[in-house]
Amino acid sequence: MDFIIFALSMGALTYGANFVINESERIAHHFNISPFVIGATLVALGTSLPEMAASMAASLSGKSDLAVSNVVGSTIFNIALVLGIVFIIARGIVPKRDLFARDSSWALFPILVFIIMGFDGVINKFEGVLFLVMMVAYVLFLATDAKELTTEVNEELKSEPYDWKKTVILLLIGFIFVIVGAHYTIESASSIARSFGVSEWVIGLLLVAFGTSLPELVISIAGALKKNSEMVIGNIIGSNVANFTIVLGSAAILNPLNVDFKTNMFDIMAALIVTIMLVFITANKLYNKSAGIVLLVVMALVLENSLG
């Protein structure tokens, strides 16, 4: 039964992702907004809901390790796995936006703040509020930035009559399918893992983080296949900013989070390293298969360490 649920859940993820990509692209073209900005805000916040739900539930249950490892693991998966796959399957990724100058600091700054704040072993409620303030600052930055950006006009989309209500409804349907699909994918995959005798620690560290990153993975692959790579990269950067601001901040406000650096040092450093790799890739415009392969190799090393 778990295998059937898993298959249906993956189908729901794929179906919902198609709605999200199509309607987000429609919004971008109608309002002449950069696909990057749409990806970094609307799509990123929507696909980060599973991480938020999982970490807040873990925080309320007093499971700080799960709340923190979910965020750290999701960041690793988003960059090493999702972008790795996107760089391999997408062709001719040439973002018009200078991602290094405008956005790399937003990808790196929150995780550095997390390391500094958590070095004393706890992220308290006040620090949780500061994380939320960082997300507000990022959204305001993108809102201001969006006024200076334009996107190529898709004449077919531009000529269609725009129905705001229809777009909102389809976006909500898409996000619901994505989030519900991710939830049941996690549950069914966890049951399958237990049936094969995999430990709860491995399930929490890898399956929950991977499961909550599934929306980013599915939506990013769909975007790459539609050659909307700028929205895909915006989604990844925005999702990682959201992970270390809204997700971690909300969890800390509900209940202070204990951070065990000694136990989780490898995972935290891996998240920092892949984020630095993202900055390096954007600085040198290495949006190619070679970068994708390197990211997937890093992902394999993380998995090997965790499973070993």
N, C-alpha and C positions, 0 to 999 in steps of 0.2 A: 504493500500500500504506500509506503514511504517513497518508493521509486516513482509511482504514479503521480503523487503529490509534487515531487521534485520536478517531473517533466511538465506538469500543468503550470507550476509556479514559474518556470523558465519561460514558458509560452506567454504568460501574463506579463512578465518583464519585457519581453521582446515587443509585444503588442503595445504596451503602454509607452515604451521608448519611442516607437514610431510616431505616436500622437504628439509627444513632447517635442521632438525634433521638428516635425512639420509645422506645428503651431508657433513654436519659438522663431522659426525662420520666417513665418508669415508676419509676426510682430516686427521683427528686425527690418524687413523690407518695407512694410507699410509705414513705419515711423522713421525710416532711414537711419536706424541705429546699427552700430557695428555688431556683427554676430558675436564678437568676443565679449562685449558688454552684456548681451543677452545670456551668453553661456556662463559668465562669471557671476551673474546675479540670479535671474529667474531659474535657469536650469540647475545651477550649482546649489542654491538653497533648497530646491525641491528634492534633488538627489541626496542631499545631506540629512534629510528627515529620518531615514532609517538609523543612521549613526546617532542622531539626537535621541531618538526613542530608546535605542539600546543602552546608551550611556546614562540617560536620565533614570531609566528603570534600574540599572545596576547601582547607581548612586543611592536611590531610595532604598535599595535592599542592603546598602552598606558594603557593596562589592566594588571598592575603589579600584582594585587591580583590573577588573573587567572593564570598568568605565574608561580608564586611562589606556589600557592596551588596545581597546577597540579603536580609539582615536589614532594612536600611534600606528597600529596595524593597517587601518584604512588609508592613512597617508602613504605608507609604503606601497600598498596595493595600487592606489590611484596613480602614483608616478611610475613605479617599476613595472607593474603589470599592464595597467590600462594604457598609459602613454607608449609603453614598449610595443604593445600590439598595434596601436594606432599608427605609429611611425613605420611599422612593417607593412601594414595593409594599405595605407593611404599613399597617394601619388601626388607629387608636386606640392608639398606643403610650403607655401610661401606667405606667411602672415603679413598683412600690410602694417599691422601695429608693431611698434618696437617693444616687444615683450620684455626685453632685458631692462631697458631704461624705465619703462612705466610700471611693470608688474612684478619683476623678480623679487624686489624687496618685500612686497606684500606676501609672497610665498614663503620667504625665509624668516621674516621678522617674528611672526607669531610663535613659531617653534622655538626660536631662541629665547623669547620671553617665557615660554612654558618651561624650558630648561632652567632658566634663572629663578623663576617663581617656585618651581618644584624641587629645587636643590635642597631646601630645608626639610623636605619630606612631606610637605602638605601644601595643597592649594586651597586656601580658605575662601569664604563667601565674598569678601572684598576683592580678592584677586579674580574671582569669577566675574564680578561686575566689570573689572578692567578689561577682561577678555571680550565681553559684550561691547564695550566702548570701541575696541579695536575693529570689530566687525562693522559697527555704525560708521566709523571713519572710512573704512574700505568702500562701503556702499556709497557714501557721499563723494568720495574720490571718483568712483566710476560714473556717478550721476553727472558730475561736473565734466568729466572727461568725455562723456557721451556726446556732449554738445559740439565737440570739436571733431567727432568722427563721423564718417559716412560709410555706407556700404554700397556695393554694386547693385544696381536696380535689376531685379528679376522681372522682366516685362509681363510674364505670365501671371506672377503673383500680384504685381502692381495693378494689373488691369481687372483683377477680380474684385467684386464688391466686398468691402471689409465689414465683417459682423463681429463686433467685440464680444457680445454674449456667447456666440458660438465658439469663439476662440477660448474664452475663459472656461466654458463647459468642457471642451475637448482637452484643454490643459489639465483640468482637475481629474478628468477620467484617466488621462495618461499617467499622472502622478499617483493616483490611487492604484492603478494596475501595477505600476513600478514598485510602490512601497509594499502593497499587499503581497505581490509576487516575491519580493525580497524577503519578507517576513516568513512566508511559508517555505521558501527555499532554504532559509537558515534552519527552521524547525525540522524539515524533512532530512536535510543533509546531516544535522546533528544526530538524529535517530539512526540514520544509516551508519554514521561513524561509530556510535555506541555499539551497534550490532556487530561491528568488526573489532570491537575492543579498544578503540582509540580513547585516550584519557580525556577527562573533562578539561584539563588545562590546555591541551592542544586544541580542543574544540573551541574554547573561549578565545584563545589567542589567534587562531587561524581562521576557523570557520565563521565566527561572528564577524570578524574584521572583513573577511572576504565577502560574506553575505551582505553586509551593509555597504560594501563597495560595488555590488552588482549593478545598482542603478547607473553609477558612473560608467561602469564597463560596457553595459548594453547600450546606453545612450551615446557613449563615445564611439563605439564601433559603428552604430547606425549613422552617426554624424560623419565619420570618416568615409564610409561607403557612399554617402551623399556629397562627398567632397566639401564638407563644411568644417574643415579642420580648425579654423580660427575659433569657432564656437566650442569645439572639443577641448582645445587647450585652455580656453577661458573657463570651461566647466571644471577642469582639473584644478587649475589655480584657485578658482573661487571655492571649490569644494574643500580644498586643503586649508584655506583661510577659515572657512566655516567650521571645519573640524576642530581647529585649535582656538576658536573664539566662541561661537555660539554653542557648539556641542559641549566642549569642555567647560565653558563658562556656566552654562545652564546646569550641568551636572554638579559643579562646585557650589553654586548658589543653593541647590536643594540640599546638599550635604557635603561638607569639606572632604576633599579627595586626598587620600594618602598616596604618595608617590614613592615607590621603592626603587630607587635608582640602582642599587646594588644588584637586585634581581633582574630588573628590566633594562639594564644598561645597553645590552646589545641591540634590543629593539629600538630604543630611543635614539641611539647613535645611527642605526640604519635609517630611521626616518629623517634624521638631520642630513645624512650623507646623500640620500636620494633627492632631497630638496636642493642641496648644493649642486647636485648633478643637473637638476632642472634649470637652475640659474646658469650653469655653464653652457647647457644646450641652447638656451635662449640668447646668451651673450654671443655665441659663435654661430647661431642659426643652423644648428645641426639637426634639422628636422628630417632625418633620413633613416633608412633601414639599419645602418650601422649603429646609430644611437639606440634604435629599438632593440637590437640584439644585445647591446651592452646592458640596457635596463633589465631585460629579461634574465640575463645572466646574474645580475645582482639579486633579482627576485628569487632565482633558484638557490642562490647562496643563503638568503634569509630563510627560505623554506627548509633547506638542508640543516641549518643550525637549529631551527626550532623543532624539527622532527627528529633530529639526531640526539 
